[in-house]
Amino acid sequence: MSNLDQSSNSKGGLRVGVQRFGRFLSGMVMPNMGAFIAWGLITAMFIPTGWFPNGTLAQLVDPMIKYLLPLLIGYTGGTMVHGQRGGVVGAIMTIGVIVGSDIPMFLGAMIAGPLAAWIIKKFDKSIEGKVKAGFEMLVNNFSAGIIGGILGIIALLGIGPAVEAISKVLSAGVQGLMNLGLLPLVNLIIEPGKVLFLNNAINHGILTPIATDQARELGQSVLYMLESNPGPGLGILLAYCFFGRGMAKSSAPGAVIIHFFGGIHEIYFPYILMRPILILAAIAGGVAGTLTFMLTGAGLVSAPSPGSIIAYFLLTPKGGYLPMLAGVLVAAVVSFLIAAVLLKTGKQKDEDLESASSRMKDMKSQGTVPNAGITANHREADRAADTTPSTVKTDVKKIVFSCDAGMGSSAMGASILRKKMKAEGIDVTVTNTAISDIPPDADVVITQQILTDRARSVAPNAEHISIDNFLKSPEYDALVERLK
């Protein structure tokens, strides 16, 4: 048994580590998505093949992608490691990477920003308490300037050319897959990765930098659509609308709206985790959608964030609406048909989202799907484990919903609970953040179960409540009753 526990802990630690690294990558891009979208819209409208060609306004395109976007990424990565001071030094090193290369340096910025911040952080720690009174500002300013300048030169002469070579290899690999017609096979990795809450890391940490470079050359890129395609999730949710049972069926219509129009893809992940075999439907839908995008020449001008059909319409280039809609529709139809067959012919129990919650917890702790004969008492014991008496807060002033990016599903959950609290006259602050940004004064932290381990590592003193569905969860009502 001890060997099994050690193996489970190892798997859990690896999963949490991968999620944390993925969150770090996407965390450098996500806060700057407004700048990416601005660049995409300006490109779509004012380049020679755009909606309103304008040579003067099109001059914004090149400086934004070469300088503005990489510098924002480098600065953001630096602040994540060492605050504003790390951000400044990270930006200095990033400009060296930019000047030392002829291509947009998104990957270089993701390396240079955090690396420079880590170096200045180590320096600050080494001189802590050793600077004479009155000389702090002098030392701080000149140390940042000197170290930043040295790192900028190193980046210019070494890191920039090296990252450019790596970027060209990655781009050539992607282009090779496209030339061979094998790009749809990437969805074999993307769809399972999404359900493990690596969606933001895959999309904004890996695909967006490569896609942006491609869009700069071609005016659009299909890579923006690989992870963000709302079709596969739509098909699975529609299958639950017709063939699901219990709470899953009743909540699916609302989830369809939030997923397809709101762009919050996390909403359909628990529906797959209830019936893990449905990942086949997601994969098939993703492959079919990407194949259709390729065959029809579809593409977007910038990264859609969130992955809503509305964002797709706004970022589709002139003349590209039919290919875009075809890929989304084909993905939805394929995933719906396969999910419908699996739900209809599979051995269904009257399983709802709450029982799926305990299934996820068992899979995390055991590394396997739990026995179908698990009793209700076991489920209640598992649920109670998340809020043991030693961690339950009696004086609650701030409740924080947290998800991977802090913008989608957590915002939705916070809004729902906030309305419930207001209706009962409970004066409690309810907000939402990314897991890495959970404030230290949070009394209660609410996350999806697969992310709770990461949340506990950030806020160990808070009460942690694990849920499975931000849209509808019995934990909301239980918390409201407790605080009344």
Stockholm file with secondary structure:
# STOCKHOLM 1.0

chainA/1-484         MSNLDQSSNSKGGLRVGVQRFGRFLSGMVMPNMGAFIAWGLITAMFIPTGWFPNGTLAQLVDPMIKYLLPLLIGYTGGTMVHGQRGGVVGAIMTIGVIVGSDIPMFLGAMIAGPLAAWIIKKFDKSIEGKVKAGFEMLVNNFSAGIIGGILGIIALLGIGPAVEAISKVLSAGVQGLMNLGLLPLVNLIIEPGKVLFLNNAINHGILTPIATDQARELGQSVLYMLESNPGPGLGILLAYCFFGRGMAKSSAPGAVIIHFFGGIHEIYFPYILMRPILILAAIAGGVAGTLTFMLTGAGLVSAPSPGSIIAYFLLTPKGGYLPMLAGVLVAAVVSFLIAAVLLKTGKQKDEDLESASSRMKDMKSQGTVPNAGITANHREADRAADTTPSTVKTDVKKIVFSCDAGMGSSAMGASILRKKMKAEGIDVTVTNTAISDIPPDADVVITQQILTDRARSVAPNAEHISIDNFLKSPEYDALVERLK
#=GR chainA/1-484 SS CHHHHHHHHHHHHHHHHHHHHHHHHHHHHGGGHHHHHHHHHHHHHHSTTSSSCCTTGGGGHHHIIIIIHHHHHHHHHHHHHHHHHHHHHHHHHHHHHHHTCSSCCHHHHHHHHHHHHHHHHHHHHHTTTTSCTTCHHHHHHHHHHHHHHHHHHHIIIIIHHHHHHHHHHHHHHHHHHHHTTCGGGGHHHHHHHIIIIIHHIIIIIIIHHHHHHHHHHHSCBTTHHHHHCSHHHHHHHHHHHHHCCHHHHHHHHHHHHHHHTTCCGGGGHHHHHHSGGGHHHHHHHHHHHHHHHHHHTCCBSSCCSSCCHHHHHHHCCTTCHHHHHHHHHHHHHHHHHHHHHHHHHSCCCCCCHHHHHHHHHHHHHHSSCCCTTCCHHHHHHHHHHTTCTTTCCSSCCEEEEEESSSSSHHHHHHHHHHHHHHHTTCCCEEEEEEGGGCCTTCSEEEEEGGGHHHHHHHCTTSEEEEESCSSSCHHHHHHHHHHC
#=GC SS_cons         CHHHHHHHHHHHHHHHHHHHHHHHHHHHHGGGHHHHHHHHHHHHHHSTTSSSCCTTGGGGHHHIIIIIHHHHHHHHHHHHHHHHHHHHHHHHHHHHHHHTCSSCCHHHHHHHHHHHHHHHHHHHHHTTTTSCTTCHHHHHHHHHHHHHHHHHHHIIIIIHHHHHHHHHHHHHHHHHHHHTTCGGGGHHHHHHHIIIIIHHIIIIIIIHHHHHHHHHHHSCBTTHHHHHCSHHHHHHHHHHHHHCCHHHHHHHHHHHHHHHTTCCGGGGHHHHHHSGGGHHHHHHHHHHHHHHHHHHTCCBSSCCSSCCHHHHHHHCCTTCHHHHHHHHHHHHHHHHHHHHHHHHHSCCCCCCHHHHHHHHHHHHHHSSCCCTTCCHHHHHHHHHHTTCTTTCCSSCCEEEEEESSSSSHHHHHHHHHHHHHHHTTCCCEEEEEEGGGCCTTCSEEEEEGGGHHHHHHHCTTSEEEEESCSSSCHHHHHHHHHHC
//
